[in-house]
Amino acid sequence: MIDQQAVFLTMIGMGVVTFLPRLLPLWLFSSRDLPPLVVSWLRYVPVAVLAAMLLPSLVMPEGQIDVSLGNLFLWAAPPVFLVAWKTRNLFAPVIVGMVLVAGIRLFLG
Amino acid sequence: MEDTNTTTSVLMKSSVFCGVTRALPIVMGYVPIGFAYGVLAKQAGLSVFNAVAMSVLVYAGSAQLIGAGLFGAAAPALSIVATTLVVNLRHMLFSAALSPYLKGWRKSELAIFAYELTDETFAVHSAGFPEGVPSKAEVIAVNVTAQLSWLCGSWLGAVVGGLIKDVRPLALDYTLPAMFIALLVMQIKVRAEIIVAALTGVLAVVLTLMGVGRWSVIVATLIGATLGVVFEQIGTRREGGEA
């Protein structure tokens, strides 16, 4: 049996080390003018970090590279990209992606 | 006076509504993934209270899934906390990247905002802020809606876990990848950003294959964003030379 009280105390620690990285840069940087070079660096961060989280999840959903036809996450991505590019909204691509993946799973079992 | 108050409260309501609406794609992803977490946490031996408490206190998807596994394996508290720190360190980048947009916010307001800053809320905000930062009410409404859906998902998973084992037939496991694709596309405005996105993505894959593990996202982003600035500088210098 797990000691639920110890779990709870550990989770408070987990909460603190999660919250501080979320908070400190905002507290430190939002109150001052940053050098232009830093500002333009920060402007590339969203695109870079989204790509860094996304591409591994598409190319290696199970941990190793998988470009076979069985990797639906990868092959559903181009249509989703296209719909996102055309519609510029969030819902259409998400729906298209889900319908594609669910549909292929349904038909190919 | 009464008129202005009514106007303010109507405005407030409509911006909260906007925020809730903008969070809906996140909700579609969070309920099933929160559910999966709840099931896993329960199987790992956490009480329903603790399973939900982790979604309140920590509120970070991948760290919670890993954490539940570590609790189940009776890992020492210190190593669980250290692992959580490493897994969640990428949030520093989110926080730093959004800081130029939130200049007028009070420290307490920033703290409320930061508490609910996840991969997904960051993605939504970083896509929206460059077009103009919405009202505080709308921004916070996005975050609160997202966390509430995460709480609902985890609670459901912890309570009824085991009844529904497989969410794959509904393709709910593809909502978040699809949302990330859409948000990435929406953020790309200049050609340099396409190059940065492609290079950083490939770099993250290579680093993961090399066994860098949890650090791959951070390392790839640091290099990718730096390359972006380098390209930009070279571009400006070249233009400057021609002029």
HADDOCK unambig.tbl for C-alpha pairs under 7 A between the chains (distance, minus, plus):
assign (segid A and resid 2 and name CA) (segid B and resid 45 and name CA) 6.43 0.50 0.50
assign (segid A and resid 4 and name CA) (segid B and resid 46 and name CA) 6.89 0.50 0.50
assign (segid A and resid 4 and name CA) (segid B and resid 47 and name CA) 6.94 0.50 0.50
assign (segid A and resid 8 and name CA) (segid B and resid 50 and name CA) 6.35 0.50 0.50
assign (segid A and resid 10 and name CA) (segid B and resid 77 and name CA) 5.72 0.50 0.50
assign (segid A and resid 10 and name CA) (segid B and resid 81 and name CA) 6.96 0.50 0.50
assign (segid A and resid 11 and name CA) (segid B and resid 54 and name CA) 6.24 0.50 0.50
assign (segid A and resid 11 and name CA) (segid B and resid 57 and name CA) 6.88 0.50 0.50
assign (segid A and resid 12 and name CA) (segid B and resid 57 and name CA) 6.48 0.50 0.50
assign (segid A and resid 13 and name CA) (segid B and resid 81 and name CA) 6.08 0.50 0.50
assign (segid A and resid 14 and name CA) (segid B and resid 58 and name CA) 6.14 0.50 0.50
assign (segid A and resid 14 and name CA) (segid B and resid 81 and name CA) 4.97 0.50 0.50
assign (segid A and resid 14 and name CA) (segid B and resid 84 and name CA) 5.99 0.50 0.50
assign (segid A and resid 15 and name CA) (segid B and resid 57 and name CA) 5.06 0.50 0.50
assign (segid A and resid 15 and name CA) (segid B and resid 58 and name CA) 4.25 0.50 0.50
assign (segid A and resid 17 and name CA) (segid B and resid 85 and name CA) 5.27 0.50 0.50
assign (segid A and resid 18 and name CA) (segid B and resid 58 and name CA) 6.38 0.50 0.50
assign (segid A and resid 18 and name CA) (segid B and resid 85 and name CA) 6.13 0.50 0.50
assign (segid A and resid 18 and name CA) (segid B and resid 88 and name CA) 5.82 0.50 0.50
assign (segid A and resid 19 and name CA) (segid B and resid 115 and name CA) 5.88 0.50 0.50
assign (segid A and resid 21 and name CA) (segid B and resid 89 and name CA) 6.00 0.50 0.50
assign (segid A and resid 21 and name CA) (segid B and resid 91 and name CA) 5.80 0.50 0.50
assign (segid A and resid 21 and name CA) (segid B and resid 92 and name CA) 4.70 0.50 0.50
assign (segid A and resid 22 and name CA) (segid B and resid 91 and name CA) 5.20 0.50 0.50
assign (segid A and resid 22 and name CA) (segid B and resid 92 and name CA) 5.45 0.50 0.50
assign (segid A and resid 22 and name CA) (segid B and resid 95 and name CA) 5.47 0.50 0.50
assign (segid A and resid 22 and name CA) (segid B and resid 114 and name CA) 5.29 0.50 0.50
assign (segid A and resid 22 and name CA) (segid B and resid 115 and name CA) 6.81 0.50 0.50
assign (segid A and resid 22 and name CA) (segid B and resid 117 and name CA) 6.57 0.50 0.50
assign (segid A and resid 23 and name CA) (segid B and resid 95 and name CA) 6.64 0.50 0.50
assign (segid A and resid 23 and name CA) (segid B and resid 111 and name CA) 6.09 0.50 0.50
assign (segid A and resid 23 and name CA) (segid B and resid 114 and name CA) 5.16 0.50 0.50
assign (segid A and resid 25 and name CA) (segid B and resid 92 and name CA) 6.25 0.50 0.50
assign (segid A and resid 25 and name CA) (segid B and resid 95 and name CA) 5.51 0.50 0.50
assign (segid A and resid 25 and name CA) (segid B and resid 96 and name CA) 4.91 0.50 0.50
assign (segid A and resid 26 and name CA) (segid B and resid 95 and name CA) 5.32 0.50 0.50
assign (segid A and resid 26 and name CA) (segid B and resid 96 and name CA) 5.81 0.50 0.50
assign (segid A and resid 26 and name CA) (segid B and resid 99 and name CA) 4.96 0.50 0.50
assign (segid A and resid 26 and name CA) (segid B and resid 110 and name CA) 6.93 0.50 0.50
assign (segid A and resid 27 and name CA) (segid B and resid 107 and name CA) 6.51 0.50 0.50
assign (segid A and resid 29 and name CA) (segid B and resid 96 and name CA) 6.93 0.50 0.50
assign (segid A and resid 29 and name CA) (segid B and resid 99 and name CA) 5.87 0.50 0.50
assign (segid A and resid 30 and name CA) (segid B and resid 99 and name CA) 4.64 0.50 0.50
assign (segid A and resid 30 and name CA) (segid B and resid 100 and name CA) 5.60 0.50 0.50
assign (segid A and resid 30 and name CA) (segid B and resid 102 and name CA) 6.03 0.50 0.50
assign (segid A and resid 30 and name CA) (segid B and resid 103 and name CA) 4.83 0.50 0.50
assign (segid A and resid 31 and name CA) (segid B and resid 103 and name CA) 5.82 0.50 0.50
assign (segid A and resid 40 and name CA) (segid B and resid 229 and name CA) 6.58 0.50 0.50
assign (segid A and resid 41 and name CA) (segid B and resid 225 and name CA) 5.77 0.50 0.50
assign (segid A and resid 41 and name CA) (segid B and resid 226 and name CA) 6.33 0.50 0.50
assign (segid A and resid 41 and name CA) (segid B and resid 229 and name CA) 5.73 0.50 0.50
assign (segid A and resid 42 and name CA) (segid B and resid 97 and name CA) 5.00 0.50 0.50
assign (segid A and resid 43 and name CA) (segid B and resid 97 and name CA) 6.70 0.50 0.50
assign (segid A and resid 44 and name CA) (segid B and resid 225 and name CA) 4.93 0.50 0.50
assign (segid A and resid 44 and name CA) (segid B and resid 228 and name CA) 6.41 0.50 0.50
assign (segid A and resid 45 and name CA) (segid B and resid 97 and name CA) 6.34 0.50 0.50
assign (segid A and resid 45 and name CA) (segid B and resid 221 and name CA) 6.54 0.50 0.50
assign (segid A and resid 45 and name CA) (segid B and resid 225 and name CA) 5.50 0.50 0.50
assign (segid A and resid 46 and name CA) (segid B and resid 126 and name CA) 6.50 0.50 0.50
assign (segid A and resid 47 and name CA) (segid B and resid 184 and name CA) 6.21 0.50 0.50
assign (segid A and resid 47 and name CA) (segid B and resid 187 and name CA) 6.59 0.50 0.50
assign (segid A and resid 47 and name CA) (segid B and resid 193 and name CA) 6.75 0.50 0.50
assign (segid A and resid 47 and name CA) (segid B and resid 197 and name CA) 5.72 0.50 0.50
assign (segid A and resid 48 and name CA) (segid B and resid 196 and name CA) 6.19 0.50 0.50
assign (segid A and resid 48 and name CA) (segid B and resid 197 and name CA) 5.14 0.50 0.50
assign (segid A and resid 48 and name CA) (segid B and resid 200 and name CA) 5.63 0.50 0.50
assign (segid A and resid 48 and name CA) (segid B and resid 221 and name CA) 5.22 0.50 0.50
assign (segid A and resid 48 and name CA) (segid B and resid 224 and name CA) 5.86 0.50 0.50
assign (segid A and resid 48 and name CA) (segid B and resid 225 and name CA) 6.13 0.50 0.50
assign (segid A and resid 49 and name CA) (segid B and resid 217 and name CA) 6.70 0.50 0.50
assign (segid A and resid 49 and name CA) (segid B and resid 221 and name CA) 5.22 0.50 0.50
assign (segid A and resid 50 and name CA) (segid B and resid 180 and name CA) 6.84 0.50 0.50
assign (segid A and resid 50 and name CA) (segid B and resid 184 and name CA) 6.30 0.50 0.50
assign (segid A and resid 51 and name CA) (segid B and resid 197 and name CA) 5.29 0.50 0.50
assign (segid A and resid 51 and name CA) (segid B and resid 200 and name CA) 6.25 0.50 0.50
assign (segid A and resid 51 and name CA) (segid B and resid 201 and name CA) 4.71 0.50 0.50
assign (segid A and resid 52 and name CA) (segid B and resid 200 and name CA) 5.62 0.50 0.50
assign (segid A and resid 52 and name CA) (segid B and resid 201 and name CA) 4.43 0.50 0.50
assign (segid A and resid 52 and name CA) (segid B and resid 204 and name CA) 5.15 0.50 0.50
assign (segid A and resid 52 and name CA) (segid B and resid 217 and name CA) 5.35 0.50 0.50
assign (segid A and resid 52 and name CA) (segid B and resid 220 and name CA) 6.49 0.50 0.50
assign (segid A and resid 52 and name CA) (segid B and resid 221 and name CA) 6.62 0.50 0.50
assign (segid A and resid 53 and name CA) (segid B and resid 217 and name CA) 6.26 0.50 0.50
assign (segid A and resid 54 and name CA) (segid B and resid 177 and name CA) 6.59 0.50 0.50
assign (segid A and resid 54 and name CA) (segid B and resid 180 and name CA) 6.54 0.50 0.50
assign (segid A and resid 55 and name CA) (segid B and resid 201 and name CA) 5.20 0.50 0.50
assign (segid A and resid 55 and name CA) (segid B and resid 205 and name CA) 6.92 0.50 0.50
assign (segid A and resid 56 and name CA) (segid B and resid 204 and name CA) 6.71 0.50 0.50
assign (segid A and resid 56 and name CA) (segid B and resid 205 and name CA) 5.17 0.50 0.50
assign (segid A and resid 80 and name CA) (segid B and resid 178 and name CA) 6.62 0.50 0.50
assign (segid A and resid 81 and name CA) (segid B and resid 181 and name CA) 6.22 0.50 0.50
assign (segid A and resid 81 and name CA) (segid B and resid 182 and name CA) 6.59 0.50 0.50
assign (segid A and resid 84 and name CA) (segid B and resid 182 and name CA) 5.07 0.50 0.50
assign (segid A and resid 84 and name CA) (segid B and resid 185 and name CA) 6.50 0.50 0.50
assign (segid A and resid 85 and name CA) (segid B and resid 185 and name CA) 6.24 0.50 0.50
assign (segid A and resid 88 and name CA) (segid B and resid 186 and name CA) 6.23 0.50 0.50
assign (segid A and resid 90 and name CA) (segid B and resid 179 and name CA) 6.64 0.50 0.50
assign (segid A and resid 90 and name CA) (segid B and resid 182 and name CA) 5.95 0.50 0.50
assign (segid A and resid 91 and name CA) (segid B and resid 25 and name CA) 6.54 0.50 0.50
assign (segid A and resid 93 and name CA) (segid B and resid 178 and name CA) 6.53 0.50 0.50
assign (segid A and resid 93 and name CA) (segid B and resid 182 and name CA) 6.38 0.50 0.50
assign (segid A and resid 94 and name CA) (segid B and resid 175 and name CA) 5.83 0.50 0.50
assign (segid A and resid 94 and name CA) (segid B and resid 178 and name CA) 5.12 0.50 0.50
assign (segid A and resid 94 and name CA) (segid B and resid 179 and name CA) 5.69 0.50 0.50
assign (segid A and resid 97 and name CA) (segid B and resid 174 and name CA) 6.88 0.50 0.50
assign (segid A and resid 97 and name CA) (segid B and resid 178 and name CA) 5.93 0.50 0.50
assign (segid A and resid 98 and name CA) (segid B and resid 171 and name CA) 5.26 0.50 0.50
assign (segid A and resid 98 and name CA) (segid B and resid 172 and name CA) 6.79 0.50 0.50
assign (segid A and resid 98 and name CA) (segid B and resid 174 and name CA) 6.04 0.50 0.50
assign (segid A and resid 98 and name CA) (segid B and resid 175 and name CA) 6.42 0.50 0.50
assign (segid A and resid 101 and name CA) (segid B and resid 171 and name CA) 5.84 0.50 0.50
assign (segid A and resid 102 and name CA) (segid B and resid 169 and name CA) 5.75 0.50 0.50
assign (segid A and resid 102 and name CA) (segid B and resid 170 and name CA) 5.54 0.50 0.50
assign (segid A and resid 102 and name CA) (segid B and resid 171 and name CA) 4.90 0.50 0.50
assign (segid A and resid 105 and name CA) (segid B and resid 169 and name CA) 6.84 0.50 0.50
